[in-house]
Amino acid sequence: MKKCTLTDVLIHRILNLQNPAEAMCSAWEDERDDLMKQRGQAARAGAPVRRRAAEFKKNLPFLSMMFIPVAMLLVFNYWPMVGLSMAFQNYRAGAPFLGPKTVWVGFKWFKMLFGNPLFGRLIRNTLLLNLYDLFIGFPATILLALLLNEVRSVALRRFTTNVSMLPHFISTVVVVGILRNFLSVDYGIINQLIANLGGKKIDFMGSDKWFRTLYTLSGVWQSAGFSAMVYTAAIAGIDPTLYEAAAIDGSTRFKNVYLITIPSIMPTIIIMLILRIGSLLGSGYEKIILMYSPTIYATADTLGTYSYRAGIEDGKTSMSTAIGLFNAVCNVILLVIANWGSKRFSETSLF
């Protein structure tokens, strides 16, 4: 048996071990080693926490810059969700929508909406307008981006890009005013041209047959250039060596488009398509209200315009809220379905 030295006793005391005078030094050493190992493991376990704390402190000035955007998101996007409770109340403008005098009516407004004779027409018109835009406007933006990419002159490409983006910054009121001026029966240039060619003037703005076409084409003219920038940026990220290798193999510019460019930007196209499908029931009412009149309600009346009339003109705030909630829930369902389909048949999805 090894005799315990004073140093061993002191170490034993420091480590708070029991019976230093009676235990063997080998037992002390084993216990000391175990304790030191535990302390080392604890120090290693705390290292990631200290590292994350150091990184947080280092990035705190940058994280503080997110305070205003997050605050705006909470105030303007999440706090208004409390107002969705109005869809289940008999709410009157000016009254608090959460209080002891609140009259809860359950799903009364939803039942009135689904039982409305106009409900089928509203759904049909909303879907058709968005499908027109999906099948015409969505491919138009991709086609415009592909055409801009094929322009070899840098100056001409910049000029064309700027010209195509300008309509996006024109107010919707101005766009509709341009439509009315061009298509007026009395002095519109289009009708004047038709009359000079021996045809009969057409009341484009007052005909329900022309509303969807005018709404869609004017929307494409206004937004295609700006929306194409997403695909232009995606095209700019394609590896140039792919085109160089294709040129060596004798590929033409047209073949490069559908063999290199389109497959390379397909993930971006899929993401934008999923987002577009997720808004098939979300038609904005501003442009429609500026364009329509009672004579074209048959094709122009949508969920958005009916919600406007119910909430603003008729004072049925709860009905308007119920329509908005129904619209949002349907769009979320469509988004989830589109994302599920994309994940099932491709490698690209939102979540």
C-alpha positions as a printed Julia matrix, in Angstrom:
351×3 Matrix{Float64}:
   0.0    0.0     0.0
   1.35   3.36   -0.99
   1.63   5.89    1.79
  -0.42   9.01    1.25
   1.63  12.15    1.02
   0.6   15.6     2.22
   0.04  16.65   -1.39
  -2.44  13.81   -1.88
  -4.29  14.81    1.27
  -4.51  18.44    0.16
  -5.79  17.45   -3.28
  -8.27  15.19   -1.61
  -9.45  18.02    0.64
  -9.76  20.43   -2.28
 -11.88  17.91   -4.19
 -14.1   17.39   -1.09
 -13.48  13.65   -0.87
 -14.23  11.68    2.29
 -11.85  10.0     4.8
  -8.51  11.12    3.4
  -6.53   9.45    6.16
  -8.01   5.99    5.68
  -8.49   5.7     1.9
  -5.81   4.47   -0.45
  -4.1    6.91   -2.73
  -5.08   4.85   -5.76
  -8.76   5.23   -4.85
  -8.24   8.94   -4.43
  -6.63   9.19   -7.83
  -9.48   7.29   -9.52
 -12.07   9.45   -7.83
 -10.11  12.57   -8.69
  -9.83  11.5   -12.34
 -13.57  10.81  -12.51
 -14.38  14.18  -11.06
 -12.01  15.97  -13.42
 -13.53  14.07  -16.36
 -17.03  15.15  -15.33
 -15.9   18.74  -15.06
 -14.29  18.52  -18.51
 -17.49  17.12  -20.01
 -19.51  19.89  -18.39
 -17.11  22.49  -19.8
 -17.36  20.97  -23.28
 -21.15  20.85  -23.03
 -21.27  24.53  -22.13
 -18.97  25.53  -24.98
 -21.7   25.64  -27.68
 -23.84  27.81  -25.4
 -21.0   30.24  -24.83
 -20.19  30.22  -28.55
 -23.79  31.01  -29.48
 -23.88  33.75  -26.86
 -20.7   35.24  -28.31
 -22.09  35.09  -31.84
 -25.34  36.7   -30.68
 -23.42  39.52  -29.01
 -21.3   39.96  -32.13
 -24.34  40.13  -34.43
 -26.5   42.19  -32.07
 -26.1   45.45  -34.07
 -27.31  43.66  -37.21
 -30.13  41.88  -35.39
 -31.3   45.18  -33.93
 -31.89  46.38  -37.49
 -34.69  43.78  -37.7
 -36.65  45.41  -34.9
 -38.59  47.83  -37.1
 -39.51  45.25  -39.82
 -40.59  42.71  -37.18
 -42.6   45.37  -35.35
 -44.32  46.37  -38.6
 -45.05  42.71  -39.35
 -46.66  42.24  -35.94
 -48.64  45.48  -36.07
 -49.86  45.34  -39.66
 -50.07  41.58  -40.31
 -50.7   39.75  -37.05
 -52.54  42.23  -34.87
 -55.31  42.77  -37.49
 -56.02  39.03  -37.29
 -57.84  39.77  -34.05
 -60.41  41.54  -36.22
 -61.29  38.21  -37.87
 -63.53  37.64  -34.87
 -65.95  40.09  -36.51
 -66.88  37.29  -38.92
 -68.57  35.55  -35.99
 -70.28  38.63  -34.55
 -73.14  40.92  -35.37
 -70.71  43.79  -35.6
 -71.53  47.43  -36.15
 -68.96  50.01  -37.25
 -67.5   51.97  -34.35
 -68.27  49.38  -31.67
 -65.48  47.38  -29.97
 -65.33  43.92  -31.51
 -64.16  42.31  -28.25
 -66.09  43.31  -25.16
 -68.94  42.42  -22.79
 -71.56  43.75  -25.24
 -70.29  41.75  -28.19
 -73.06  39.75  -29.88
 -71.7   36.42  -31.13
 -73.69  34.83  -33.96
 -71.51  31.84  -34.85
 -71.47  30.94  -38.55
 -74.48  33.09  -39.46
 -72.62  35.21  -42.04
 -70.99  32.18  -43.64
 -74.39  30.52  -44.03
 -75.75  33.7   -45.6
 -72.76  33.81  -47.97
 -73.09  30.17  -49.07
 -76.86  30.51  -49.39
 -76.64  33.68  -51.47
 -77.93  33.13  -55.05
 -74.95  35.12  -56.31
 -72.37  32.89  -54.57
 -71.89  30.57  -57.56
 -71.41  33.5   -59.91
 -68.91  35.13  -57.56
 -66.79  31.97  -57.32
 -66.95  31.38  -61.08
 -65.96  34.92  -62.0
 -63.15  35.02  -59.45
 -61.7   31.71  -60.64
 -62.01  32.58  -64.33
 -60.25  35.93  -63.96
 -57.37  34.3   -62.1
 -57.2   31.37  -64.53
 -57.06  33.82  -67.45
 -54.12  35.51  -65.76
 -52.51  32.16  -64.9
 -52.64  30.79  -68.45
 -51.88  34.07  -70.24
 -50.04  36.37  -67.85
 -47.83  33.77  -66.16
 -46.27  32.39  -69.38
 -45.98  35.93  -70.78
 -43.57  36.96  -68.01
 -41.38  33.89  -68.64
 -41.42  34.5   -72.39
 -40.46  38.15  -71.92
 -37.52  37.17  -69.69
 -36.33  34.64  -72.29
 -36.58  37.24  -75.07
 -34.69  39.84  -73.04
 -31.95  37.29  -72.4
 -31.49  36.77  -76.13
 -30.88  40.46  -76.84
 -27.13  40.68  -77.44
 -26.81  44.47  -77.35
 -26.42  45.54  -73.71
 -27.75  49.04  -74.37
 -30.81  47.73  -76.22
 -31.47  45.17  -73.5
 -31.36  47.8   -70.75
 -33.63  50.11  -72.75
 -36.16  47.33  -73.43
 -36.09  46.23  -69.8
 -36.75  49.75  -68.53
 -39.57  50.32  -71.02
 -41.23  47.02  -70.11
 -41.03  47.87  -66.38
 -42.48  51.37  -66.63
 -46.19  50.34  -66.74
 -45.79  48.71  -63.33
 -45.29  52.14  -61.79
 -48.38  53.63  -63.42
 -51.37  53.94  -61.11
 -54.27  51.54  -61.71
 -56.55  54.55  -62.04
 -54.4   55.88  -64.87
 -54.31  52.46  -66.57
 -58.1   52.21  -66.55
 -58.32  55.81  -67.78
 -56.06  54.9   -70.71
 -58.3   51.93  -71.48
 -61.4   54.12  -71.49
 -59.78  56.7   -73.73
 -58.54  54.13  -76.23
 -61.76  52.08  -76.26
 -64.38  54.84  -76.03
 -67.27  54.45  -78.46
 -67.3   58.15  -79.3
 -63.65  59.17  -79.53
 -61.57  56.06  -78.84
 -58.81  55.38  -81.33
 -59.69  51.7   -81.56
 -63.31  52.36  -82.47
 -62.27  55.1   -84.87
 -60.02  52.58  -86.62
 -62.83  50.01  -86.74
 -65.22  52.6   -88.22
 -62.67  53.69  -90.84
 -62.29  50.05  -91.9
 -66.05  49.81  -92.39
 -66.84  47.97  -89.19
 -69.36  48.68  -86.43
 -68.18  50.39  -83.28
 -68.02  48.2   -80.17
 -68.74  49.25  -76.61
 -65.77  47.41  -75.11
 -66.08  48.82  -71.59
 -69.82  48.18  -71.4
 -69.8   44.64  -72.79
 -69.56  41.67  -70.41
 -68.04  39.6   -73.24
 -64.94  41.82  -73.4
 -64.37  42.42  -69.69
 -62.2   39.38  -68.92
 -60.07  39.92  -72.02
 -59.49  43.6   -71.27
 -58.82  42.92  -67.59
 -56.27  40.19  -68.35
 -54.42  41.88  -71.21
 -54.16  45.2   -69.4
 -52.83  43.35  -66.36
 -50.21  41.59  -68.5
 -49.14  44.9   -70.03
 -48.88  46.5   -66.61
 -47.06  43.75  -64.68
 -45.24  41.47  -67.14
 -42.07  43.58  -67.34
 -41.68  43.91  -63.58
 -42.53  40.25  -62.89
 -40.04  39.12  -65.54
 -37.2   40.47  -63.4
 -37.44  37.39  -61.17
 -36.73  35.11  -64.12
 -34.12  37.47  -65.55
 -32.21  37.23  -62.26
 -32.51  33.43  -62.33
 -31.2   33.33  -65.91
 -28.25  35.53  -64.93
 -27.23  32.86  -62.41
 -26.85  30.11  -65.03
 -23.29  28.89  -65.53
 -22.0   30.36  -68.85
 -19.89  27.24  -69.47
 -23.1   25.34  -70.21
 -23.75  27.57  -73.2
 -20.11  27.34  -74.28
 -20.21  23.54  -74.18
 -23.48  23.54  -76.1
 -21.97  25.83  -78.77
 -19.06  23.43  -79.18
 -21.56  20.59  -79.69
 -23.31  22.61  -82.39
 -26.4   23.64  -80.44
 -28.39  26.6   -81.76
 -29.65  29.5   -79.67
 -33.19  28.17  -79.9
 -32.1   24.78  -78.61
 -30.19  26.44  -75.78
 -33.45  27.98  -74.58
 -35.31  24.72  -74.0
 -32.27  22.54  -73.26
 -30.36  24.84  -70.89
 -32.21  28.04  -69.94
 -35.67  26.69  -69.14
 -34.45  23.61  -67.18
 -32.05  25.83  -65.21
 -34.79  28.27  -64.13
 -37.43  25.56  -63.62
 -37.16  25.68  -59.77
 -37.92  29.42  -59.89
 -40.82  28.83  -62.26
 -42.26  26.16  -59.97
 -42.0   28.36  -56.87
 -43.72  31.26  -58.63
 -46.4   28.9   -59.97
 -47.11  27.56  -56.47
 -47.5   31.1   -55.17
 -49.76  31.99  -58.09
 -51.98  28.96  -57.52
 -52.19  29.95  -53.87
 -53.99  33.16  -54.85
 -56.54  31.8   -57.34
 -59.4   33.13  -55.21
 -57.69  36.41  -54.39
 -58.78  38.93  -56.98
 -58.15  42.57  -56.16
 -61.25  44.69  -56.35
 -59.69  48.08  -57.11
 -59.17  47.63  -60.84
 -62.45  45.76  -61.28
 -64.44  48.5   -59.56
 -62.8   51.09  -61.79
 -63.7   49.08  -64.89
 -67.1   47.6   -64.18
 -70.67  48.8   -64.18
 -74.01  47.1   -63.44
 -74.25  46.08  -67.1
 -71.25  43.76  -66.77
 -71.92  42.32  -63.3
 -72.45  38.91  -64.91
 -68.72  38.57  -65.61
 -67.12  41.3   -63.45
 -68.67  40.62  -60.04
 -66.16  38.73  -57.88
 -65.66  37.91  -54.21
 -63.56  41.05  -53.83
 -66.14  43.4   -55.32
 -69.01  41.76  -53.44
 -67.05  42.11  -50.2
 -66.55  45.8   -51.0
 -70.24  46.35  -51.64
 -71.26  44.43  -48.52
 -68.82  46.21  -46.22
 -68.68  49.76  -47.62
 -71.98  50.31  -49.39
 -74.29  48.14  -47.27
 -72.46  48.5   -43.94
 -72.29  44.73  -43.33
 -68.79  44.66  -41.89
 -69.2   41.14  -40.52
 -70.24  39.8   -43.93
 -67.23  41.46  -45.55
 -64.94  39.94  -42.92
 -66.5   36.51  -43.43
 -65.85  36.73  -47.18
 -62.24  37.71  -46.57
 -61.74  34.84  -44.12
 -63.32  32.34  -46.52
 -61.1   33.66  -49.31
 -57.95  33.35  -47.19
 -58.73  29.8   -46.03
 -59.39  28.66  -49.61
 -56.12  30.22  -50.79
 -54.16  28.47  -48.02
 -55.72  25.13  -48.99
 -54.84  25.7   -52.66
 -51.28  26.65  -51.67
 -50.82  23.49  -49.6
 -52.23  21.3   -52.39
 -49.98  22.96  -55.0
 -46.95  22.58  -52.77
 -47.78  18.91  -52.09
 -48.13  18.24  -55.82
 -44.82  19.98  -56.55
 -43.03  18.04  -53.82
 -44.49  14.77  -55.1
 -43.58  15.24  -58.77
 -40.44  17.38  -58.5
 -37.69  18.26  -56.06
 -38.86  21.86  -55.59
 -41.35  23.04  -52.98
 -41.99  25.92  -50.61
 -41.97  23.77  -47.48
